């Protein structure tokens, strides 16, 4: 078959050779073929007819109208689903080898007659104009802290012009984590863009029936920094596309860095935070020029950061617990009936009474959970041992498995009331003396001898007694004659 290059060579040779036969031979074609292309003055590709006919009968021609009506009503149906249905309805008529034929026919129908497809419109980004933020779950990376699973999220912030990014660890999509993450990102990049865009975060965006677009607290945060808020439409994550794409690339980079590190376990949370900080620095290293260009267009930061906490006044209930964001926390029983001032941060609660600091508690994630510290209520449980067995938060009264084993052993050899009384004495000792010392004592007693409060006390007291040893010190007398020889030597030297 003659190709375009041969015909071009033929046309060029006709200007230099004496006959058509010589030019055709040098172009690698027959003389008759050469004369055909010379008369047509067209290349082979221009003379080739479009292949519009079928080489074999269409096996779906008789039922195609039915299939087309089905596809019109349900455009999402796949050709494989239609083919499986045809094989059930017409046994033996359509062999498996005809699936590809139907797939090509359905594909052509979708391209020529099917419904329109979603179009993505690339956006023009200008420096200092837009920042996007989102939360990304890090669970699939399998991060552990001191070999304990660490379930968390990362608040992710991106400047869309330079793709400069940063992030901070958080545990829920709360307003406190949004405020803390956004402010940290703004102070790290050294300025404020014109607009901040998120998806439809419940911490920032009101529901569709609410007249206001954003929540009151989020509006106050935007106003403080002079930001214009923007949200993506429902079920349209592509509108927040820059940060969505960076979420994927950031987690992939984190996974690769963990593989190079050789471990997903970190000794402390600070070590993990340092790991993420170094990762963001490495990711941003190739964007320095565009970031510096964008940084010059950012507006100035305010004089100081806005406080990223929610303040609540909460009354301590009869169970010596407070209720904060639908979660229960225990406090000292002496505060029962009093009203505490709670500062609710993204990861902890600060408690105050009469303007004095009381305690700091880790913030629970989710709702209808509880955090009960046995030290807060042990003094009252000792006074009311009968309440222990059916206490709602009884499982929180076992600091470790040895305490639970001890209680089970006590119930085997004593009545329920007696077992509860003995166990609460042991637990009180752990609160007053040392939990680790009591745990060591229970470890020594379990399976070897009867567990009683007195036996535990005896072992703990023995551990606390200092070991006194008298060490004999032998001091060799000092020979002072050596000093006399030094003085005589100095006198001789001075005389000379």
C-alpha positions in Angstrom: 0.0 0.0 0.0 1.3 3.4 -0.9 1.6 6.0 1.9 1.6 9.8 2.0 5.4 10.0 2.2 5.9 8.0 -1.1 3.5 10.3 -3.0 5.2 13.4 -1.7 8.5 11.9 -2.9 7.0 11.1 -6.3 5.8 14.7 -6.7 9.3 16.0 -5.8 11.0 13.6 -8.2 8.8 14.6 -11.1 10.6 18.0 -11.1 14.0 16.3 -11.6 13.5 13.1 -13.5 12.9 12.8 -17.2 10.1 10.2 -17.2 7.3 9.2 -14.9 8.6 5.6 -14.8 11.9 6.7 -13.3 10.3 8.9 -10.7 7.8 6.1 -9.8 10.6 3.5 -9.4 12.6 5.8 -7.2 9.5 6.5 -5.1 8.9 2.8 -4.6 5.6 2.3 -6.5 4.3 1.1 -9.8 4.1 3.5 -12.8 0.4 3.0 -13.1 -0.2 3.8 -9.5 2.0 6.8 -9.8 0.0 8.2 -12.7 -3.2 7.7 -10.6 -1.9 10.0 -7.8 -0.5 12.5 -10.3 -3.9 12.8 -12.0 -5.8 13.1 -8.7 -3.2 15.5 -7.2 -4.2 14.1 -3.7 -2.4 12.1 -1.1 -3.6 8.5 -0.2 -5.1 9.7 3.0 -7.2 12.2 1.1 -8.5 9.6 -1.3 -9.3 7.0 1.4 -13.1 6.7 1.9 -14.6 6.7 5.4 -15.5 3.2 6.5 -19.3 3.6 7.1 -20.6 0.1 6.3 -20.8 -3.0 8.5 -18.7 -6.0 7.7 -21.2 -8.3 9.4 -24.9 -8.2 10.5 -25.8 -6.3 13.7 -27.1 -9.0 16.1 -28.9 -6.3 18.1 -30.7 -4.6 15.2 -34.1 -6.1 15.9 -34.2 -5.1 19.6 -32.1 -1.9 19.4 -35.2 0.4 19.6 -36.2 -1.3 22.8 -32.7 -0.9 24.2 -32.5 2.7 23.2 -35.8 3.5 25.0 -34.4 1.8 28.1 -31.2 3.8 27.9 -33.2 7.1 27.4 -35.2 6.4 30.5 -32.3 5.1 32.6 -29.1 6.6 31.1 -26.9 5.2 33.8 -27.4 1.6 32.8 -24.2 -0.2 31.7 -24.0 -2.2 28.5 -23.0 -5.3 30.6 -26.3 -5.0 32.6 -28.3 -4.8 29.4 -26.5 -7.8 27.9 -27.0 -9.9 31.0 -30.7 -9.1 30.8 -30.9 -10.1 27.1 -29.2 -13.4 27.8 -31.8 -14.1 30.5 -34.7 -13.1 28.3 -33.4 -14.8 25.1 -31.5 -17.9 26.1 -28.9 -19.0 23.6 -29.4 -16.1 21.2 -26.6 -13.9 22.4 -23.3 -15.6 23.1 -20.7 -13.9 25.4 -18.6 -12.9 22.5 -21.2 -10.3 21.4 -20.9 -8.2 24.6 -18.2 -6.0 23.0 -20.5 -5.3 20.0 -23.2 -4.1 22.3 -20.7 -2.0 24.4 -19.5 -0.2 21.2 -23.1 0.4 20.1 -24.1 1.8 23.5 -21.0 4.0 23.5 -21.8 5.4 20.1 -25.4 6.1 21.2 -24.2 8.0 24.3 -21.8 10.1 22.3 -24.3 11.0 19.5 -27.8 10.9 21.2 -27.2 10.4 24.9 -27.6 13.0 27.7 -25.0 15.8 28.1 -22.1 15.2 30.4 -20.8 17.3 33.2 -18.2 19.9 32.1 -15.4 21.1 34.4 -14.4 24.6 33.8 -10.7 25.4 34.6 -10.4 28.5 36.8 -8.0 31.4 36.5 -6.3 32.0 39.9 -4.9 35.3 40.9 -2.3 35.9 43.7 -3.8 36.7 47.1 -7.3 36.2 46.0 -8.5 32.8 47.2 -7.7 30.3 49.9 -9.4 27.0 50.3 -9.6 24.7 53.3 -10.9 21.2 54.1 -10.6 18.3 56.6 -9.0 15.1 55.5 -9.1 11.8 57.4 -5.8 10.2 58.1 -7.0 6.8 59.3 -5.9 4.8 56.3 -2.2 5.7 57.0 -2.4 3.7 60.2 -0.6 6.2 62.4 0.1 5.1 66.0 1.4 7.1 69.0 3.4 4.9 71.4 1.9 1.9 69.6 -1.6 3.0 70.2 -4.0 3.8 67.2 -4.2 7.5 66.6 -7.5 8.3 64.9 -7.4 11.9 63.7 -8.0 14.4 60.9 -5.8 17.1 59.4 -7.2 20.6 58.8 -5.7 21.4 55.3 -5.3 25.0 54.0 -4.2 25.9 50.5 -3.5 29.2 48.7 -4.9 28.4 45.2 -2.5 30.6 43.2 0.8 29.3 44.5 -0.6 26.0 45.9 1.3 26.8 49.2 -0.2 24.5 51.8 -0.1 23.8 55.5 -2.2 21.9 58.0 -2.8 21.1 61.7 -3.9 18.0 63.6 -7.5 17.9 64.9 -10.1 15.3 66.0 -13.4 16.6 64.7 -14.9 19.1 62.2 -15.8 21.5 65.0 -15.8 25.2 64.9 -12.9 25.3 67.4 -10.7 23.2 65.1 -11.7 25.3 62.1 -10.9 28.5 63.9 -7.6 27.2 65.3 -6.5 25.7 61.9 -7.5 28.7 59.8 -5.8 31.2 62.2 -2.6 29.1 62.4 -2.5 28.9 58.6 -3.0 32.7 58.2 -0.2 33.5 60.7 2.1 31.0 59.1 1.7 32.4 55.6 2.1 35.9 57.0 -1.0 37.5 55.5 -4.7 37.4 54.7 -6.2 36.6 51.2 -9.4 38.2 50.0 -11.6 35.1 50.2 -11.8 31.9 52.1 -13.7 28.9 50.7 -14.8 25.7 52.4 -17.3 22.9 51.5 -20.5 22.8 53.4 -19.0 22.4 56.9 -21.7 22.4 59.6 -19.3 24.4 61.8 -19.4 27.2 59.3 -22.4 26.9 56.9 -26.0 27.0 57.9 -28.5 24.5 56.6 -30.5 25.3 53.4 -33.6 26.5 55.4 -31.7 29.0 57.5 -31.9 32.6 56.3 -28.2 33.3 57.1 -25.5 31.8 54.9 -22.9 31.2 57.6 -23.0 30.6 61.4 -22.7 33.6 63.7 -19.3 32.5 65.1 -17.9 31.8 61.6 -19.1 35.2 60.4 -17.4 36.9 63.4 -14.1 35.0 62.5 -14.3 36.2 58.9 -15.1 39.7 59.9 -12.1 39.9 62.3 -9.7 39.0 59.6 -11.5 40.9 56.8 -12.2 37.7 54.8 -15.0 37.1 52.4 -16.6 33.7 53.0 -17.5 31.4 50.2 -18.9 27.8 50.2 -19.2 25.1 47.6 -22.6 23.8 46.4 -24.1 20.7 47.8 -22.6 17.5 46.3 -20.1 19.5 44.3 -16.6 18.8 45.8 -15.0 19.9 42.5 -15.8 23.5 43.4 -13.3 23.1 46.2 -11.0 21.3 43.8 -7.6 22.7 44.7 -7.7 21.6 48.3 -9.4 18.3 47.4 -6.6 17.5 45.0 -4.0 18.6 47.5 -5.7 16.3 50.1 -5.0 13.3 47.9 -1.4 14.4 47.0 -0.6 15.3 50.7 -1.7 11.9 52.0 0.2 10.1 49.2 3.3 12.1 50.1 2.8 11.3 53.8 2.5 7.6 53.0 5.7 7.7 51.0 7.5 9.6 53.8 6.3 7.0 56.3 7.7 4.2 54.0 11.1 5.9 53.9 10.9 6.4 57.7 10.3 2.7 58.1 7.6 3.0 60.8 4.2 4.6 61.3 4.7 4.7 65.1 5.7 7.9 66.9 6.9 8.2 70.5 4.8 11.3 71.2 2.3 13.5 69.5 5.0 16.3 69.2 7.1 13.9 67.2 4.3 13.3 64.8 3.6 17.0 64.5 7.2 17.6 63.7 7.0 15.0 61.0 4.0 16.7 59.4 5.7 20.1 59.6 8.8 18.9 57.8 6.5 17.2 55.2 4.7 20.5 54.4 8.1 22.4 54.2 9.3 19.8 51.6 6.0 20.0 49.6 6.2 23.9 49.6 9.9 24.0 48.6 9.1 23.9 44.9 6.5 26.7 45.2 8.7 29.4 46.8 8.8 31.8 43.9 5.0 31.8 43.3 4.4 31.9 47.1 6.7 35.0 47.5 4.8 36.6 44.6 1.4 35.8 46.3 2.7 36.8 49.7 3.3 40.3 48.5 -0.4 40.7 47.7 -1.7 39.4 51.0 -3.3 41.9 53.4 -1.8 42.5 56.8 -2.7 40.4 59.8 -4.5 41.9 62.8 -2.5 42.8 66.0 -3.3 39.4 67.7 -5.1 36.2 67.1 -8.7 35.6 68.0 -9.4 33.2 70.9 -10.3 29.8 69.4 -12.6 28.5 72.2 -16.2 28.5 73.1 -17.1 29.7 76.6 -19.9 27.9 78.6 -21.3 28.1 82.1 -22.1 24.6 83.2 -23.5 23.4 86.5 -22.1 20.3 88.2 -24.8 17.7 88.6 -25.6 15.4 91.5 -23.4 12.7 90.0 -20.4 15.0 90.1 -20.4 15.4 86.3 -20.8 18.2 83.9 -22.5 18.0 80.4 -20.5 19.7 77.6 -21.6 19.4 73.9 -23.6 16.3 74.7 -20.8 14.5 76.5 -20.3 13.9 80.3 -17.1 14.7 82.2 -16.4 14.1 85.9 -15.1 16.8 88.3 -14.1 16.9 91.9 -17.1 16.1 94.2 -16.5 19.2 96.2 -17.7 21.2 93.2 -21.1 19.5 93.2 -23.9 22.0 92.7 -21.5 24.8 91.7 -21.4 26.5 88.3 -18.1 26.1 86.3 -16.8 28.3 83.5 -15.7 26.0 80.7 -13.4 27.1 77.8 -14.0 24.6 75.1 -11.0 24.2 72.7 -10.5 21.9 69.8 -8.8 19.2 71.8 -9.3 20.0 75.5 -11.5 21.8 78.1 -10.2 24.3 80.7 -12.3 24.5 83.8 -12.6 27.6 86.0 -14.4 28.3 89.2 -14.6 31.8 90.7 -12.1 32.9 88.1 -9.6 30.3 89.4 -8.2 27.5 87.3 -9.6 24.1 88.3 -8.6 21.4 85.8 -7.9 20.6 82.1 -9.7 17.6 80.5 -9.2 16.1 77.1 -12.2 16.8 74.8 -14.2 13.8 73.8 -15.0 13.2 70.1 -18.6 12.6 69.0 -21.7 12.7 71.3 -23.2 10.8 74.2 -19.8 9.7 75.5 -18.2 10.1 79.0 -14.9 10.7 80.6 -15.0 9.7 84.3 -11.9 9.9 86.6 -12.2 7.6 89.6 -10.2 10.0 91.7 -13.0 12.5 91.5 -15.7 10.3 93.2 -13.8 7.6 95.1 -14.2 9.3 98.5 -18.0 9.3 98.1 -18.0 5.7 96.7 -16.1 4.5 99.8 -18.9 6.0 101.9 -21.6 4.4 99.7 -20.2 1.0 98.6 -23.7 -0.3 97.9 -23.9 2.0 94.9 -20.8 0.5 93.2 -22.2 -2.7 91.6 -24.9 -0.9 89.5 -23.0 2.4 89.1 -23.5 3.7 85.5 -19.8 4.4 85.1 -18.6 1.4 87.0 -16.3 0.3 84.2 -14.4 3.6 84.5 -13.5 2.5 88.1 -11.1 -0.1 86.8 -7.8 1.8 85.9 -6.4 -1.4 84.3 -7.1 -5.1 83.9 -5.5 -6.0 87.3 -8.1 -3.9 89.2 -10.9 -5.7 87.3 -9.3 -9.1 88.1 -9.0 -8.1 91.7 -12.7 -7.2 91.9 -13.7 -10.5 90.3 -11.6 -12.4 92.8 -13.1 -10.5 95.7 -16.6 -11.3 94.5 -15.8 -15.1 94.4 -14.8 -15.1 98.1 -17.0 -12.4 99.6 -20.5 -11.2 99.4 -21.2 -8.5 96.9 -21.3 -5.8 99.6 -18.1 -7.0 101.2 -16.3 -7.3 97.8 -17.3 -3.8 96.8 -16.1 -2.4 100.2 -12.7 -4.1 99.9 -12.2 -3.1 96.3 -13.1 0.5 97.0 -10.5 0.6 99.7 -7.9 -0.6 97.2 -9.0 1.9 94.7 -8.9 4.7 97.3 -5.3 3.7 98.0 -4.5 4.0 94.3 -6.0 7.5 94.4 -4.3 8.6 97.6 -0.9 6.9 97.3 0.2 5.6 93.9 -1.8 3.8 91.1 1.4 2.2 89.8 2.3 0.9 93.2 -1.1 -0.6 93.8 -1.0 -2.1 90.3 2.3 -3.7 91.2 0.9 -5.1 94.4 -2.2 -6.6 92.6 0.1 -8.1 90.1 2.0 -9.8 92.9 -1.1 -11.0 94.6 -3.2 -12.2 91.7 -3.1 -16.0 91.4 -0.8 -16.4 94.4 -2.7 -15.4 97.5 -6.0 -13.9 98.7 -6.5 -10.3 97.7 -7.5 -8.0 100.5 -7.1 -4.3 101.1 -4.7 -5.0 104.0 -2.5 -7.2 101.9 -2.3 -4.6 99.2 -1.5 -1.9 101.8 1.2 -4.1 103.3 3.0 -4.5 100.0 2.6 -0.8 99.1 4.0 0.3 102.4 7.0 -2.1 102.0 7.7 -0.6 98.6 7.7 2.9 100.0 10.2 2.2 102.9 13.6 3.6 102.0 16.4 1.0 102.0 19.1 2.2 104.5 22.6 0.8 104.1 25.6 2.0 106.1 28.6 2.2 103.8 32.0 1.9 105.5 34.2 4.7 104.3 38.0 4.3 104.9 39.8 7.6 104.7 43.6 7.3 104.3 45.5 9.8 106.5 47.2 12.6 104.6 51.0 12.7 104.8 51.8 16.4 105.5 55.5 16.0 105.0 55.1 16.4 101.3 54.0 20.0 101.8 57.3 20.7 103.8 59.4 19.5 100.9 57.5 21.8 98.5 58.1 24.8 100.8 61.8 24.1 101.1 62.1 23.8 97.3 60.3 27.2 96.9 62.8 28.9 99.3 65.8 27.6 97.4 64.4 28.8 94.2 63.6 32.3 95.6 67.2 32.6 97.0 68.8 31.8 93.7 
